[in-house]
Amino acid sequence: MTQSSNYYHDKITLRLVQFSVIWAVLAMTAGVYISAELVWPTIDFGQFWLSFGRLRPLHTNGVIFGFGVSALMATAFYSVQRTSHVPLFAPRLAWFCCYAWQLIVLLGGLSLLAGWNSSKEYAELEWPFDIAIAIVWVCFGIVFFGTIATRKIKPIYISNWFYGALIIVIAMLHIVNSLAMPVSIDKSYSLYAGAQDAVVQWWYGHNAVGFLLTGGFLGMIYYFLPKHAERPIWSYRLSVVAFWAFVYSYIWAGPHHLHYNSIPEWVQSLGMAMSVILLAPSWATMINGIMTVSTAWEKLRSDPALKFIVLSLAFYGLATFEGPMMSIRSVNVISHFTDWTIGHVHSGALGWNAMVTYGTFYFMIPRLVDRELYSVRLANIHFWLALAGTMLYVMAMWAAGVSQGLLWLSVDQIGELSFDFKDIMASMTPYYLLRLVAGLIFLGGTVLMAYNLYMTVRGRETARVTVPAVDPAYGVGA
Amino acid sequence: MNGLTIHRKIEEHTGLLIFGILIVSAIGGLVQLLPVLNQESLETATSNTRPYTAAQLTGRDIYIREGCSVCHSQQVRPLIAELERYGPYSRAGEFVYDRPFLWGSKRTGPDLHRLGGKYSDDWHRIHLLDPRAVVAESIMPAYPWLDKRSAKETGNITAKFIALRRLGHPYSDEDISGAEAELEGLTEMDALIAYLQVLGTGLSGEDEGAAL
């Protein structure tokens, strides 16, 4: 064994966190801007690249693939080394993943502004980017599974299963859904048409949420929550059951995005039934997490990072309850096509994904540079801003969405429509304004964190962490 | 061997874990996708559904480029209020030439599937250039650049027709050789309006229960 391989490769993690924070600020700013466009529609100033239809995919792709995936790569690389007791497999390939991914997000974002758009939700990037994504993703898999394959600890820790599921299932979804006939560099036609394309797209769309925004971030929870609470996972057996139930049942849930649409009814009903079942593995994981911190509540008083992570579990529980409810056809008839969906997505994306990531960054960054967090006070302020922003956002969208759903469907005693579409639309302005304020509050908190982390890292080198000796009871040879 | 022993094998073996995840996660997709992808009725056009003309296809690609489907659905659900507001509910056979589908997931603005023929071309032109000139409450963006660009700049229409024919759309050799000429003199605005006017016109009395 050479000298250099006795240290964990943590510089990659730090760099990925830096990119992740930059994308968070940029993509959330885009989100705030388009929410303002819904209140003042002329603030695109007739510029095509400021137009709502182009900025919206920039916002979603920036958050999911810029902020989200960079954070997932960072934490996967950090935790897989520590749970395997070996440095990263193929560190150069890991560096390639890091920078190639940022290039995809940057150029992909610009291509969306230029109007290169396949229009498939959360898969808007055109075919050249789809190929690049597939290549980087395979490299990510090689680094990750290579590290596990060369591990010194016999069992593969549970967090790695979730990261593993993220890598494998997203690859499968991405490749199948992106199959298309290229016409030119900026244009392709989907291999599937009409109703069939819809079913394939929502198989992808729902499970991008499932395996990236849920599975990947659960990997984060399973490593960082016990580490932070200094308690082992409450029930390893429950995590085993919940994992396989999660991997099996999530994939069926896509068709609940197509209730009452022109696809076979059995597909809708099956999707609905499996979505309701999905509540069980989702909550099993939440309960496992909450029980893990249950003897460490006093830490919440002094530790903003743990506060973020515990709160994220609460929002995870909320969103994974709301989702199955919205997938029931008689509820979906009201919620579908409304702002309720937008609220649901954000209770997940802000309350769950962003908060667990923020908590993890506050935990990980001081350790990466071996220096205390610059300001615990700022982190506490950030916590309350994040909570207030998320709550206001979700409540505004609940009110807007339920109103839309009910008013659209309302008919009077002789069966005539009770309301004009444009009157219902016009009545949304106060909610859209509240949502804009909510977004600004949340973005403000994120900017505070960026400053706080910058001041923590400034002038510091990544700390060198030696791979510890392996307890013989758990060693590969045991 | 009980369940936990089997599982211990998986959790100590990288290859088994990868294989296990792949198999378990693939089942649901196979059960749902394979029958749907092989269901002929989902690929059978309704009586008036035709492959898009050069202008309509160009218009559709502009609709995609501008992200119209972010705020407008193209899917009328079989519900009383929707039939009254928009017209007959959407049939799978009306979308067989739609690559990709554009049903959308959000109605910030109204559904557009039955838009074809509802308003004049002039109304659409004014509306796309200045939405609030015709609908005071509108929060739709304006699209002033569509009027200034030629429909030929949107993309290579001949290559598009060839690509779609490869995917099974029934374009004849004459359709393909004449595609470029059809766009002669048209702006992107004209092409987009041509697309909007053909939306939802695929049903006729020959289709079972077409009135609904």
HADDOCK unambig.tbl for C-alpha pairs under 7 A between the chains (distance, minus, plus):
assign (segid A and resid 38 and name CA) (segid B and resid 139 and name CA) 6.14 0.50 0.50
assign (segid A and resid 41 and name CA) (segid B and resid 139 and name CA) 5.17 0.50 0.50
assign (segid A and resid 41 and name CA) (segid B and resid 140 and name CA) 6.35 0.50 0.50
assign (segid A and resid 41 and name CA) (segid B and resid 141 and name CA) 5.83 0.50 0.50
assign (segid A and resid 42 and name CA) (segid B and resid 141 and name CA) 6.67 0.50 0.50
assign (segid A and resid 46 and name CA) (segid B and resid 142 and name CA) 6.57 0.50 0.50
assign (segid A and resid 46 and name CA) (segid B and resid 143 and name CA) 6.82 0.50 0.50
assign (segid A and resid 46 and name CA) (segid B and resid 144 and name CA) 6.45 0.50 0.50
assign (segid A and resid 51 and name CA) (segid B and resid 141 and name CA) 6.71 0.50 0.50
assign (segid A and resid 53 and name CA) (segid B and resid 66 and name CA) 5.43 0.50 0.50
assign (segid A and resid 53 and name CA) (segid B and resid 67 and name CA) 4.07 0.50 0.50
assign (segid A and resid 53 and name CA) (segid B and resid 68 and name CA) 5.99 0.50 0.50
assign (segid A and resid 53 and name CA) (segid B and resid 70 and name CA) 6.19 0.50 0.50
assign (segid A and resid 54 and name CA) (segid B and resid 66 and name CA) 6.18 0.50 0.50
assign (segid A and resid 54 and name CA) (segid B and resid 67 and name CA) 5.93 0.50 0.50
assign (segid A and resid 115 and name CA) (segid B and resid 65 and name CA) 4.74 0.50 0.50
assign (segid A and resid 115 and name CA) (segid B and resid 66 and name CA) 6.47 0.50 0.50
assign (segid A and resid 116 and name CA) (segid B and resid 65 and name CA) 6.37 0.50 0.50
assign (segid A and resid 117 and name CA) (segid B and resid 64 and name CA) 6.75 0.50 0.50
assign (segid A and resid 117 and name CA) (segid B and resid 65 and name CA) 5.73 0.50 0.50
assign (segid A and resid 119 and name CA) (segid B and resid 64 and name CA) 6.02 0.50 0.50
assign (segid A and resid 119 and name CA) (segid B and resid 67 and name CA) 6.95 0.50 0.50
assign (segid A and resid 148 and name CA) (segid B and resid 14 and name CA) 6.75 0.50 0.50
assign (segid A and resid 149 and name CA) (segid B and resid 14 and name CA) 5.91 0.50 0.50
assign (segid A and resid 154 and name CA) (segid B and resid 12 and name CA) 5.86 0.50 0.50
assign (segid A and resid 155 and name CA) (segid B and resid 11 and name CA) 5.68 0.50 0.50
assign (segid A and resid 155 and name CA) (segid B and resid 12 and name CA) 4.66 0.50 0.50
assign (segid A and resid 156 and name CA) (segid B and resid 11 and name CA) 5.40 0.50 0.50
assign (segid A and resid 156 and name CA) (segid B and resid 12 and name CA) 5.74 0.50 0.50
assign (segid A and resid 165 and name CA) (segid B and resid 21 and name CA) 6.24 0.50 0.50
assign (segid A and resid 168 and name CA) (segid B and resid 22 and name CA) 6.76 0.50 0.50
assign (segid A and resid 169 and name CA) (segid B and resid 22 and name CA) 6.97 0.50 0.50
assign (segid A and resid 169 and name CA) (segid B and resid 25 and name CA) 6.99 0.50 0.50
assign (segid A and resid 181 and name CA) (segid B and resid 163 and name CA) 6.46 0.50 0.50
assign (segid A and resid 183 and name CA) (segid B and resid 159 and name CA) 6.05 0.50 0.50
assign (segid A and resid 183 and name CA) (segid B and resid 160 and name CA) 5.85 0.50 0.50
assign (segid A and resid 183 and name CA) (segid B and resid 163 and name CA) 6.37 0.50 0.50
assign (segid A and resid 189 and name CA) (segid B and resid 99 and name CA) 5.55 0.50 0.50
assign (segid A and resid 189 and name CA) (segid B and resid 100 and name CA) 6.54 0.50 0.50
assign (segid A and resid 190 and name CA) (segid B and resid 99 and name CA) 5.17 0.50 0.50
assign (segid A and resid 190 and name CA) (segid B and resid 100 and name CA) 5.30 0.50 0.50
assign (segid A and resid 192 and name CA) (segid B and resid 99 and name CA) 6.60 0.50 0.50
assign (segid A and resid 193 and name CA) (segid B and resid 96 and name CA) 5.68 0.50 0.50
assign (segid A and resid 193 and name CA) (segid B and resid 97 and name CA) 6.26 0.50 0.50
assign (segid A and resid 193 and name CA) (segid B and resid 98 and name CA) 5.31 0.50 0.50
assign (segid A and resid 193 and name CA) (segid B and resid 99 and name CA) 4.88 0.50 0.50
assign (segid A and resid 193 and name CA) (segid B and resid 100 and name CA) 5.92 0.50 0.50
assign (segid A and resid 193 and name CA) (segid B and resid 101 and name CA) 6.31 0.50 0.50
assign (segid A and resid 194 and name CA) (segid B and resid 95 and name CA) 4.53 0.50 0.50
assign (segid A and resid 194 and name CA) (segid B and resid 96 and name CA) 5.11 0.50 0.50
assign (segid A and resid 194 and name CA) (segid B and resid 97 and name CA) 6.81 0.50 0.50
assign (segid A and resid 194 and name CA) (segid B and resid 98 and name CA) 5.09 0.50 0.50
assign (segid A and resid 194 and name CA) (segid B and resid 99 and name CA) 6.59 0.50 0.50
assign (segid A and resid 194 and name CA) (segid B and resid 100 and name CA) 6.69 0.50 0.50
assign (segid A and resid 194 and name CA) (segid B and resid 101 and name CA) 4.70 0.50 0.50
assign (segid A and resid 195 and name CA) (segid B and resid 42 and name CA) 6.47 0.50 0.50
assign (segid A and resid 195 and name CA) (segid B and resid 92 and name CA) 5.77 0.50 0.50
assign (segid A and resid 195 and name CA) (segid B and resid 95 and name CA) 6.83 0.50 0.50
assign (segid A and resid 196 and name CA) (segid B and resid 36 and name CA) 6.31 0.50 0.50
assign (segid A and resid 196 and name CA) (segid B and resid 37 and name CA) 5.95 0.50 0.50
assign (segid A and resid 197 and name CA) (segid B and resid 100 and name CA) 6.47 0.50 0.50
assign (segid A and resid 197 and name CA) (segid B and resid 101 and name CA) 6.11 0.50 0.50
assign (segid A and resid 198 and name CA) (segid B and resid 101 and name CA) 6.20 0.50 0.50
assign (segid A and resid 200 and name CA) (segid B and resid 33 and name CA) 6.86 0.50 0.50
assign (segid A and resid 247 and name CA) (segid B and resid 24 and name CA) 6.59 0.50 0.50
assign (segid A and resid 247 and name CA) (segid B and resid 25 and name CA) 5.46 0.50 0.50
assign (segid A and resid 248 and name CA) (segid B and resid 24 and name CA) 5.32 0.50 0.50
assign (segid A and resid 248 and name CA) (segid B and resid 25 and name CA) 5.18 0.50 0.50
assign (segid A and resid 251 and name CA) (segid B and resid 25 and name CA) 6.40 0.50 0.50
assign (segid A and resid 251 and name CA) (segid B and resid 28 and name CA) 5.55 0.50 0.50
assign (segid A and resid 251 and name CA) (segid B and resid 29 and name CA) 6.27 0.50 0.50
assign (segid A and resid 252 and name CA) (segid B and resid 28 and name CA) 4.88 0.50 0.50
assign (segid A and resid 252 and name CA) (segid B and resid 29 and name CA) 6.43 0.50 0.50
assign (segid A and resid 260 and name CA) (segid B and resid 77 and name CA) 5.49 0.50 0.50
assign (segid A and resid 260 and name CA) (segid B and resid 78 and name CA) 6.67 0.50 0.50
assign (segid A and resid 261 and name CA) (segid B and resid 75 and name CA) 6.57 0.50 0.50
assign (segid A and resid 261 and name CA) (segid B and resid 77 and name CA) 5.98 0.50 0.50
assign (segid A and resid 262 and name CA) (segid B and resid 90 and name CA) 6.33 0.50 0.50
assign (segid A and resid 262 and name CA) (segid B and resid 91 and name CA) 5.52 0.50 0.50
assign (segid A and resid 262 and name CA) (segid B and resid 92 and name CA) 4.90 0.50 0.50
assign (segid A and resid 263 and name CA) (segid B and resid 92 and name CA) 6.66 0.50 0.50
assign (segid A and resid 267 and name CA) (segid B and resid 32 and name CA) 6.60 0.50 0.50
assign (segid A and resid 337 and name CA) (segid B and resid 105 and name CA) 5.29 0.50 0.50
assign (segid A and resid 337 and name CA) (segid B and resid 106 and name CA) 3.98 0.50 0.50
assign (segid A and resid 337 and name CA) (segid B and resid 107 and name CA) 5.07 0.50 0.50
assign (segid A and resid 338 and name CA) (segid B and resid 106 and name CA) 5.89 0.50 0.50
assign (segid A and resid 338 and name CA) (segid B and resid 107 and name CA) 6.22 0.50 0.50
assign (segid A and resid 409 and name CA) (segid B and resid 81 and name CA) 5.16 0.50 0.50
assign (segid A and resid 410 and name CA) (segid B and resid 81 and name CA) 6.86 0.50 0.50
assign (segid A and resid 411 and name CA) (segid B and resid 81 and name CA) 6.55 0.50 0.50
assign (segid A and resid 417 and name CA) (segid B and resid 81 and name CA) 6.43 0.50 0.50
assign (segid A and resid 421 and name CA) (segid B and resid 110 and name CA) 6.94 0.50 0.50
assign (segid A and resid 422 and name CA) (segid B and resid 137 and name CA) 6.61 0.50 0.50
assign (segid A and resid 426 and name CA) (segid B and resid 137 and name CA) 5.92 0.50 0.50
